[in-house]
Amino acid sequence: MRLRKTTRVILVVLISFSVYLYFLQYFNEIKTGLDKFTHFGLLSYFLCYLILGIPIFFGTYLINRNINIWKDLGIFHNLIKSFVIALIFSIPMFLGGYYLFEINHEINIENILAGSIFVGFIEELYYRGFLFGQIFRNTKLGFIPAIFFGALVFASGHLYQSQDIYELFGIFTVTFMGAILFAWLYVEWNYNLWIPVFLHALMNLSWHIFNMDETALGGIIPNLLRGLTVILAIGLTVVYKRKKGLPLIITKNKLIRNKV
């Protein structure tokens, strides 16, 4: 029975996400149509992603029909607490950006909201909450196989930022590892999607506010700051769980096969 459920869940997830990716290519056309009604590009941007995500929401419902889809995706958690935790994690990015880089004076509020807040929310909701989360929580697949496909697609989606083969490899590696980090935080914070959402958004925000780099790859110093943020996020998560007497969820028994 468990094997049959695993197969069904994987099929629902892959089909739903494939439909989403297919219609994603019509993002600009849909947004342009929405602009005629909203007359507000930022709102159209967000609504467009929600409309394109209908297959994902429907897929979540099909997998667990007795659970509220928003709860199932991990967004029924304390917003303020989650934001504070993510803000603490991102301190190296903001402090380092402030002292080591110039402020980007060409940014505007709409671009910041779209490129940081909205992108962070949508990508974590669709990639971590659904593509990774539904497979890891509802099948026998462990953390590594559950994260692999989603991290692969997530990283590939950032390759438009360069044409240089070595830079492309660097961008792919950085974003792939980021996907793993966000998935790990999602699980270890009791499937609280807001933790990776806010951390993702804040890391993007620091990248926009300070002139760190034009692509997701970055140079030595930006990546050092990013590495410190990753270390801080992992370290504080482990310390917090130990102080609360909570075991880590991702252990060797859940890396390849999700053993009970």
JOBEL-V585715 format. One record per pair of residues at least 12 apart in sequence whose ideal C-beta (glycine too) atoms are under 10 Angstrom apart, sorted by the first residue. I is the first residue (numbers start at 1). J is the second residue. Records with the same first field share a line. If there is no record, write none. Layout:
I=J  J
This chain:
2=138  139  140  258  260
3=139  140
5=63  138  139  140
6=135  138  139  140  141  258
7=139  140
8=62  63  138  139
9=59  62  63  64  134  135  137  138  139  140  141
10=134  135  138  139  141  146  149
11=59  62
12=55  58  59  60  61  62  63  134  135  138
13=56  59  60  62  63  130  131  132  133  134  135  138  139  146  149  150
14=59  131  135  149
15=55  59  62
16=53  54  55  56  57  58  59  60  61  62  63  126  130  131  134
17=53  55  56  59  126  127  130  131  134  149  150  153
18=55  153
19=52  54  55  56  58  59
20=49  52  53  54  55  56  57  59  126  130  131
21=52  55  126  153  157
22=52  55
23=51  52  53  54  55
24=48  49  52  53  126  157
25=52
26=48  52
27=45  48  49  51  52
28=48
29=48
30=44  47  48  49  51  52
31=44  45  46  47  48  49  51  52
32=44  48
33=48
34=46  47  48  51
35=48
40=110
41=110  114
42=109  110  111  113  114  117  118
45=110  113  114  118  119  122
46=113  114  117  118  121  122
48=122
49=118  119  121  122  123  125  126
50=122  125
52=122  126
53=122  125  126  130
55=130
56=69  73  125  126  127  129  130  131  134
57=69  70  73  125  126  130
59=130  131  134
60=72  73  129  130  133  134
62=134
63=130  134  135  137  138  139
64=134  137  138
69=129  130
70=125  129  193
71=191
72=129  130  133  134  137  138  191
73=124  125  126  128  129  130  133  134  191  193
74=124  125  128  129  130  133  137  186  187  189  190  191  192  193  194  195  196  197
75=121  124  125  129  191  192  193  194  197
76=191  192  193  194
77=189  190  191  192  193  194  195
78=192  194
79=194  197  198
80=194
81=189  192  194  195
82=189  192  193  194  195  196  197  198  199
83=194  195  197  198  199  201  202
84=198
85=185  189  192  194  195  198  199  233  236  237  240
86=120  185  189  194  195  196  197  198  199  200  201  202  203  233
87=198  199  202
88=199  232  233  236
89=185  195  196  198  199  202  203  228  229  230  231  232  233  234  235  236  237
90=198  199  200  201  202  203  204  205  206  225  226  229  232  233
91=202  206  225  228  229  232
92=203  206  224  225  226  227  228  229  230  231  232  233
93=199  202  203  204  205  206  207  209  210  212  222  225  226  228  229  232
94=202  203  205  206  209  210  225  229
95=206  225  228
96=206  210  212  221  222  224  225  226  228  229
97=205  206  207  208  209  210  211  212  221  222  225
98=206  209  210
99=210
100=210  212  221  222  224  225
101=206  209  210  211  212  213  221  222  225
102=210  211  212
103=209  210  211
104=207  208  209  210  211  212
105=211
106=211
107=205  208  209  210  211
111=208
112=201  204  205  208  209
113=201  205
115=201  204  205  207  208
116=200  201  202  203  204  205  206  207  208  209
117=197  198  200  201  202  204  205
118=201  204
119=200  201  204
120=182  196  197  198  199  200  201  202  203  204  205
121=193  194  197  198  200  201
122=197
123=154  157  178  179  182  196  197  200  201  204
124=154  179  182  183  185  186  193  194  195  196  197  198  199  200  201
125=193  196  197
126=150  153  154
127=147  150  151  153  154  157  179  182  183  196  200
128=147  150  151  154  179  182  183  184  185  186  187  191  193  196  197  200
129=183  186  191  193  196  197
130=150  193
131=146  147  149  150  151  153  154  179  183
132=146  147  148  149  150  151  154  179  180  182  183  186  187
133=146  150  183  186  187  191  193
134=146
135=147  148  149  150  258
136=150  183  186  187  191  249  250  254  258
137=187  191  258
138=258
139=257  258
140=256  257  258  259  260
141=254  256  257  258
142=250  251  252  253  254  255  256  257  258  259
143=180  183  184  187  249  250  251  254  255  256  257  258
144=180  250  254  255  256  257
145=255  256  257  258
146=183  187  254  255  256  258
147=176  179  180  182  183  184  187  250
148=176  179  180
150=179  180  182  183
151=175  176  177  178  179  180  181  182  183
152=172  176  179
153=179
154=172  175  176  178  179  180  182  183
155=171  172  173  174  175  176  177  178  179  180  216
156=171  172  175  176
157=175
158=171  172  174  175  176  178  215  216  217
159=171  172  175  215  216
160=215
161=175  213  214  215  216  217
162=214  215  216  217
164=215  217
166=217
167=215  216  217
168=215  217
169=217
170=215  216  217  218  223
171=215  216  217  218
172=216  217
173=217
174=215  216  217  218  223  226
175=216  217
177=226  227  230
178=196  199  200  203  216  226  230
179=196  200
180=230
181=196  199  200  203  229  230  233  234
182=195  196  197  199  200  203  233
183=196  250
184=196  233  234  237  248  249  250
185=197  199  200  233  234  237
187=248  249  250  254
188=233  234  237  238  240  241  246  247  248  249  250
189=237  240  241  249
190=241  246  249
191=249
195=233  237
196=233
199=229  230  233
202=229
203=225  226  229  230  233
204=216
206=222  225  226  229
207=222  225  226
210=222  225
212=225  226
